[in-house]
Amino acid sequence: MSSDRLAELIGWFAPFSSVLVAFSGGVDSSVVAYAAHEAKGDRSLAVTFDSPLLPPGEIQDATLVARTIGIRHEIIKSDVPDVVLANDRYRCYYCKKGEMGYLVNLAKDRGFGVVVDGTNASDLNGGWRPGAKALSEVGVRSPLAELGIRKDEVRSIAKEVGLPNFSKPSMACLASRFPYGHRITLNELKKVGVAELYIRQLGFKVVRVRDFGNVARIEVGREEIPMLFTNGNSDRVYSRLRQLGFDYVDVDIMGYRTGSMDEPYAAVESGASNEG
């Protein structure tokens, strides 16, 4: 039962005097933040990075969830390091190493006993996740993963305790919309963020706009693909993405799936995943 798993999660924090949560506002880090606050009260803090890598609306969502939980919440403005914009296959490692290293130092300065994130057990089932290596190197703990709590259990806990984002789809950083090796610009990040927001506002639950230069490849949930071709949606989407600077707009007939940008590597390196 989700109540038993929640009790385990709250109990995980018992050895620590205080806790700092790397808080994206997604369902995983929200459940961790909830448990940390239940365990430690005012000795818990959620920290969110406000970066150009975030999809539009994520800071507002994180603020709402933190307020619902009652946990103290700080937002830190951050730039995108050049090594991340260079966009090689270790992009996520460099990004996580920088951000999580910053939080570990912040925790030391303020006397927090542990830094935790929202990685769950399902996240560790194979795939290309260089970011996980960075977490281990800087000493960030992942209580959901350590307790074997899967994504479906996380959502059940979130629903049970009344978190507003219990059914929110995963929202990977915008850098995952570009093929490896393409040097990303801040304008390109903004462009795909605006494009995805526009399509979501038409009623689509999961949206990725993959940027291939002058071509936009749209991924939505497979069950929602027919919606792109009803009620004038295809004309609206095509027109808006053309306004944003794309010359061609394609639809991926396989629908959204994690790691689609890594599929060209599958023949030489099995299990790759561009984390979003």
Buried (B, 14 or more C-beta within 10 A) or exposed (E): EBEEBBEBBBEBBEEBEBBBBBBBBBBBBBBBBBBBBBBBEEBBBBBBBEBBBBBBBBBEBBBBBBEBBBBBBEBEEBEBBEBBBBBEBBBBBBBBBBBBBBBBEBBEEEEBBBBBBBBBBBBEEEBBBBBBEBBEEBEBBBBBBEBEBBBEBBBBBBBBBEBBBBEBBBBBBBBBBBBBEBEBEEEBBBBBBBBBBBBBEBEBEBBBBBBBEEEBBBBBBBEBBEBBEEEEBBEBBBEBBEEBEBEEBEBBEEBBBBBBBBEEBEEEEEEBBBBB
